[in-house]
């Protein structure tokens, strides 16, 4: 047996009946020869890990814009933390860890510079709207690999698209959705404490008495709650049409998490100290957008071709959303900030 075939056999022996087997994938957008060494989901994980969009995540905002410190999260470190949490859930529930990891690594590839502030601005400007989860799928389908895309499997593509507010077709995709919210709420608390915005003692005791008094305790509580709830029947619940089973947090933990999210929204996500620079970032994104809509010829050639195929607004969104924070700032300076006189 080839190494891939041995691992496909191993999956059938060890994974639960609701797990997605790599040997039973629905396939890719374009037929591709199988790898002798890796399963289809392992290949997808590696494709994402080695792509340009993944590397650019290290210079994209998570919550704090261009923070002065090495220990604040970026979009890349967020992605890695999501991957770790999702894999823990998947392994504990005997789901496909490789599929889970591939979805987690790819879920934010379409995020804009300056985090959700950039996303909101592009959504406001583009007549067709802009959402990072849709853009993440567009990155792996159309933009990566010089416009050829990564040609990922249907299950990874589905998990990427549905990681925010839809029910994925696989439990692995739903594990990533939970891992995403567990990761960001806890590392945002950590970064906010580091920034002096809040302290651990500021978090209401009705929350910490259930979830824990540290980042590690809270993550453990939330992940354990999902694992102990297990794979549960949907029982025809609204929003779960067509799905037999799902993942859930235990009721008490879920209520505490929602209270924690509200606390973070009120204390951090809308805090003027945290968001004081967002209006500047949004204005900059708006100026870049309007400039390129009016000067299509100044886009790189790939995006000019995309404009003829998908429309100017979509191509401009493709280009700007792929920028890092630093590249967006530098581009803005070159286009709109006059330089001092240089003698020729």
C-alpha positions as CSV (number, residue, x, y, z in Angstrom):
1,X,0.0,0.0,0.0
2,X,1.1,3.6,-0.7
3,X,1.5,5.8,2.4
4,X,-1.6,7.7,1.4
5,X,-3.6,4.5,1.1
6,X,-2.4,3.3,4.5
7,X,-3.5,6.6,6.1
8,X,-6.9,6.4,4.3
9,X,-7.3,2.9,5.8
10,X,-6.3,4.3,9.2
11,X,-9.0,7.0,9.0
12,X,-11.6,4.4,8.4
13,X,-10.5,2.5,11.5
14,X,-10.1,5.3,13.9
15,X,-12.5,8.2,13.0
16,X,-16.1,8.3,14.1
17,X,-19.0,7.5,11.8
18,X,-19.7,11.2,11.3
19,X,-16.2,12.2,10.3
20,X,-15.4,13.2,6.8
21,X,-13.0,10.6,5.2
22,X,-10.4,11.9,2.8
23,X,-10.9,8.9,0.6
24,X,-14.6,10.0,0.2
25,X,-14.0,13.6,-0.7
26,X,-16.4,15.2,-3.2
27,X,-13.4,16.2,-5.2
28,X,-11.8,19.3,-6.6
29,X,-13.0,22.0,-9.0
30,X,-10.5,20.5,-11.5
31,X,-9.4,16.9,-11.6
32,X,-5.9,16.4,-10.2
33,X,-3.7,13.3,-9.9
34,X,-3.6,12.0,-6.3
35,X,-0.4,12.2,-4.2
36,X,1.3,8.9,-3.2
37,X,2.3,10.3,0.2
38,X,-0.5,12.6,1.4
39,X,-4.3,12.3,1.6
40,X,-6.4,14.9,-0.3
41,X,-7.0,17.0,2.9
42,X,-3.3,16.9,3.8
43,X,-2.5,18.2,0.3
44,X,-5.0,21.1,0.8
45,X,-3.4,22.0,4.2
46,X,0.0,22.1,2.5
47,X,-1.2,24.2,-0.4
48,X,-2.6,26.8,2.0
49,X,0.4,26.8,4.2
50,X,2.7,27.5,1.3
51,X,0.6,30.2,-0.5
52,X,1.3,33.9,-0.6
53,X,-1.9,34.9,1.0
54,X,-1.1,32.9,4.1
55,X,2.3,34.5,4.5
56,X,0.8,38.0,4.2
57,X,-1.4,37.3,7.3
58,X,1.6,38.1,9.5
59,X,1.3,41.8,8.6
60,X,-2.4,42.1,8.9
61,X,-4.3,43.6,11.9
62,X,-6.2,41.4,14.3
63,X,-7.6,43.9,16.7
64,X,-5.0,46.6,17.4
65,X,-3.7,48.5,14.4
66,X,0.1,48.2,14.0
67,X,0.7,47.7,17.7
68,X,4.0,48.8,19.2
69,X,5.0,45.4,20.7
70,X,6.1,42.0,19.5
71,X,3.5,40.0,21.5
72,X,0.2,41.3,20.1
73,X,-1.7,39.0,17.8
74,X,-1.7,39.4,14.1
75,X,-4.1,37.7,11.6
76,X,-1.5,35.0,11.2
77,X,-1.1,34.2,14.9
78,X,-4.9,34.2,15.2
79,X,-5.0,31.7,12.4
80,X,-2.5,29.4,14.1
81,X,-4.4,29.6,17.4
82,X,-7.6,28.7,15.7
83,X,-5.9,25.7,14.1
84,X,-4.6,24.4,17.4
85,X,-8.0,24.7,19.1
86,X,-9.9,23.2,16.2
87,X,-7.5,20.3,16.0
88,X,-7.9,19.6,19.7
89,X,-11.7,19.5,19.2
90,X,-11.4,17.3,16.1
91,X,-9.0,14.8,17.7
92,X,-11.1,14.5,20.9
93,X,-14.3,13.8,18.9
94,X,-12.5,11.5,16.4
95,X,-13.1,13.8,13.5
96,X,-10.8,14.3,10.5
97,X,-7.9,16.4,12.0
98,X,-6.3,17.1,8.6
99,X,-9.5,18.5,7.1
100,X,-10.1,20.6,10.2
101,X,-6.5,22.0,10.0
102,X,-6.8,22.8,6.3
103,X,-10.1,24.8,6.9
104,X,-8.6,26.6,9.9
105,X,-5.4,27.6,8.1
106,X,-7.5,29.0,5.2
107,X,-10.4,30.6,6.9
108,X,-9.1,34.1,7.0
109,X,-7.0,34.3,3.8
110,X,-9.4,36.9,2.4
111,X,-9.2,39.3,5.3
112,X,-8.5,42.9,4.5
113,X,-5.7,45.1,5.9
114,X,-6.7,46.8,9.2
115,X,-9.0,43.9,10.2
116,X,-12.7,44.3,10.3
117,X,-12.4,48.1,9.8
118,X,-11.1,47.5,6.3
119,X,-13.8,44.8,5.7
120,X,-16.5,47.2,6.7
121,X,-15.2,49.9,4.4
122,X,-15.0,47.6,1.3
123,X,-18.5,46.3,2.1
124,X,-19.7,49.9,2.1
125,X,-18.0,50.8,-1.1
126,X,-18.5,47.7,-3.3
127,X,-22.1,47.6,-4.8
128,X,-22.0,43.9,-4.4
129,X,-20.8,44.0,-0.8
130,X,-17.7,42.5,0.7
131,X,-17.3,39.8,3.4
132,X,-14.0,38.3,4.4
133,X,-15.3,34.7,4.4
134,X,-16.5,35.0,0.8
135,X,-13.2,36.6,-0.1
136,X,-11.3,33.8,1.5
137,X,-13.0,31.3,-0.8
138,X,-12.3,33.6,-3.7
139,X,-8.6,33.7,-2.8
140,X,-8.3,29.9,-2.9
141,X,-10.5,29.6,-6.0
142,X,-9.4,32.5,-8.2
143,X,-6.6,34.7,-6.9
144,X,-3.8,32.5,-5.6
145,X,-1.3,30.9,-7.9
146,X,-1.3,33.8,-10.4
147,X,-5.1,33.5,-10.9
148,X,-5.3,29.7,-11.2
149,X,-6.3,29.2,-7.5
150,X,-5.3,26.4,-5.3
151,X,-7.9,23.9,-6.6
152,X,-8.9,22.7,-3.1
153,X,-11.4,20.0,-2.2
154,X,-15.1,20.7,-1.8
155,X,-15.0,20.1,1.9
156,X,-12.2,22.6,2.6
157,X,-13.8,25.2,0.4
158,X,-17.2,24.7,2.2
159,X,-15.6,25.1,5.6
160,X,-13.7,28.3,4.6
161,X,-16.9,29.9,3.2
162,X,-19.1,28.9,6.2
163,X,-16.8,29.5,9.1
164,X,-18.5,32.8,10.2
165,X,-22.3,32.6,10.1
166,X,-23.4,29.4,8.2
167,X,-23.6,25.8,9.1
168,X,-20.8,23.9,7.3
169,X,-21.5,20.6,5.5
170,X,-19.0,18.8,7.7
171,X,-18.5,18.6,11.5
172,X,-14.9,19.5,10.9
173,X,-16.0,22.8,9.4
174,X,-18.2,23.5,12.4
175,X,-15.3,22.7,14.8
176,X,-13.4,25.5,13.1
177,X,-16.3,27.9,13.5
178,X,-16.2,27.2,17.2
179,X,-12.4,27.3,17.4
180,X,-12.5,30.8,15.7
181,X,-14.7,32.4,18.3
182,X,-12.9,30.6,21.2
183,X,-9.6,31.8,19.9
184,X,-10.4,35.4,19.2
185,X,-12.4,36.2,22.3
186,X,-9.5,34.9,24.5
187,X,-6.6,36.3,22.7
188,X,-8.4,39.6,22.4
189,X,-8.7,39.6,26.2
190,X,-5.0,38.8,26.5
191,X,-4.0,41.6,24.1
192,X,-6.4,44.1,25.8
193,X,-4.9,43.4,29.2
194,X,-1.4,43.8,27.6
195,X,-2.5,47.2,26.2
196,X,-3.9,48.4,29.5
197,X,-7.5,48.6,28.2
198,X,-8.9,46.1,30.8
199,X,-7.6,44.0,33.6
200,X,-8.4,40.4,34.4
201,X,-10.3,41.6,37.5
202,X,-12.6,43.8,35.3
203,X,-14.2,40.8,33.7
204,X,-17.5,40.2,35.7
205,X,-17.3,37.4,38.2
206,X,-20.5,35.8,36.9
207,X,-18.5,35.0,33.8
208,X,-15.1,34.1,35.3
209,X,-16.7,31.8,37.9
210,X,-17.9,29.6,35.1
211,X,-15.3,30.0,32.3
212,X,-12.2,30.6,34.4
213,X,-9.9,33.4,35.6
214,X,-7.2,33.1,32.9
215,X,-6.9,32.7,29.2
216,X,-5.8,29.1,29.6
217,X,-8.7,28.2,31.9
218,X,-11.3,29.8,29.7
219,X,-10.1,28.0,26.5
220,X,-10.0,24.7,28.4
221,X,-13.5,25.3,29.7
222,X,-15.0,26.2,26.3
223,X,-13.2,23.4,24.4
224,X,-14.1,20.8,27.1
225,X,-17.7,21.9,27.0
226,X,-17.9,21.1,23.3
227,X,-16.1,17.8,23.6
228,X,-18.3,16.7,26.6
229,X,-21.5,17.7,24.7
230,X,-20.3,15.4,21.9
231,X,-21.9,15.1,18.5
232,X,-25.5,15.9,19.1
233,X,-28.6,15.4,16.9
234,X,-30.1,18.5,15.3
235,X,-33.7,17.4,15.8
236,X,-35.0,19.7,13.1
237,X,-33.8,22.9,14.8
238,X,-34.2,26.1,12.8
239,X,-31.1,26.8,10.7
240,X,-30.0,23.2,10.7
241,X,-32.2,22.0,7.8
242,X,-30.5,19.2,6.0
243,X,-28.1,18.5,8.9
244,X,-28.4,15.4,11.1
245,X,-25.9,16.2,13.8
246,X,-24.0,19.2,15.1
247,X,-21.6,20.4,17.8
248,X,-22.7,22.5,20.8
249,X,-21.4,24.0,24.0
250,X,-23.1,23.1,27.2
251,X,-25.9,25.5,28.1
252,X,-24.3,27.2,31.1
253,X,-21.0,27.6,29.3
254,X,-22.7,28.9,26.2
255,X,-24.6,31.6,28.2
256,X,-21.3,32.6,29.9
257,X,-19.5,32.9,26.6
258,X,-22.3,35.1,25.2
259,X,-22.0,37.4,28.3
260,X,-18.2,37.5,27.8
261,X,-18.6,38.5,24.1
262,X,-21.0,41.3,25.1
263,X,-18.5,42.5,27.7
264,X,-15.7,42.5,25.1
265,X,-17.9,44.4,22.6
266,X,-18.8,47.0,25.2
267,X,-15.3,47.3,26.8
268,X,-12.9,46.7,23.9
269,X,-14.4,46.3,20.4
270,X,-16.1,49.7,20.6
271,X,-13.7,51.3,23.0
272,X,-12.4,54.7,21.6
273,X,-8.9,53.9,22.9
274,X,-8.7,50.8,20.8
275,X,-10.5,52.1,17.8
276,X,-9.2,55.7,17.6
277,X,-7.2,55.0,14.4
278,X,-9.8,53.0,12.6
279,X,-11.5,56.0,11.0
280,X,-8.1,56.9,9.5
281,X,-7.6,53.4,8.2
282,X,-11.1,53.3,6.7
283,X,-10.6,56.7,5.0
284,X,-7.3,55.4,3.6
285,X,-9.0,52.3,2.2
286,X,-11.8,54.4,0.7
287,X,-9.3,56.7,-1.1
288,X,-7.4,53.7,-2.5
289,X,-10.6,52.1,-3.6
290,X,-11.8,55.2,-5.4
291,X,-8.4,55.8,-7.0
292,X,-8.2,52.3,-8.5
293,X,-11.8,52.4,-9.7
294,X,-10.9,55.5,-11.6
295,X,-7.4,54.4,-12.7
296,X,-7.9,50.7,-13.6
297,X,-4.7,50.9,-15.7
298,X,-2.6,51.3,-12.6
299,X,-3.6,47.9,-11.2
300,X,-1.2,45.0,-11.7
301,X,-2.0,43.1,-14.9
302,X,-3.7,40.1,-13.2
303,X,-6.2,42.4,-11.6
304,X,-6.9,44.3,-14.8
305,X,-7.8,40.9,-16.3
306,X,-10.0,40.2,-13.4
307,X,-11.8,43.5,-13.9
308,X,-12.7,42.5,-17.4
309,X,-14.0,39.2,-16.2
310,X,-15.7,40.1,-12.9
311,X,-16.1,43.9,-13.0
312,X,-13.9,46.8,-11.8
313,X,-15.3,46.9,-8.2
314,X,-14.6,43.3,-7.6
315,X,-11.1,43.5,-9.0
316,X,-10.3,46.5,-6.9
317,X,-11.6,44.7,-3.8
318,X,-9.4,41.7,-4.7
319,X,-6.4,43.9,-4.9
320,X,-6.9,46.0,-1.8
321,X,-8.1,43.1,0.4
322,X,-4.8,41.3,-0.4
323,X,-2.7,44.2,0.9
324,X,-0.9,44.0,4.2
325,X,-1.3,47.0,6.6
326,X,2.1,48.3,5.7
327,X,1.7,47.9,1.9
328,X,-1.6,49.7,2.1
329,X,0.0,52.6,4.0
330,X,2.9,52.8,1.6
331,X,0.7,52.7,-1.5
332,X,-1.4,55.5,0.0
333,X,1.7,57.6,0.6
334,X,2.9,57.1,-3.0
335,X,-0.5,58.0,-4.4
336,X,-1.6,60.9,-2.2
337,X,1.3,62.3,-0.1
338,X,3.6,64.7,-2.0
339,X,7.3,63.9,-1.7
340,X,10.0,66.5,-1.1
341,X,11.9,68.0,-4.0
342,X,14.9,66.0,-5.2
343,X,17.5,67.7,-7.5
344,X,17.9,65.7,-10.7
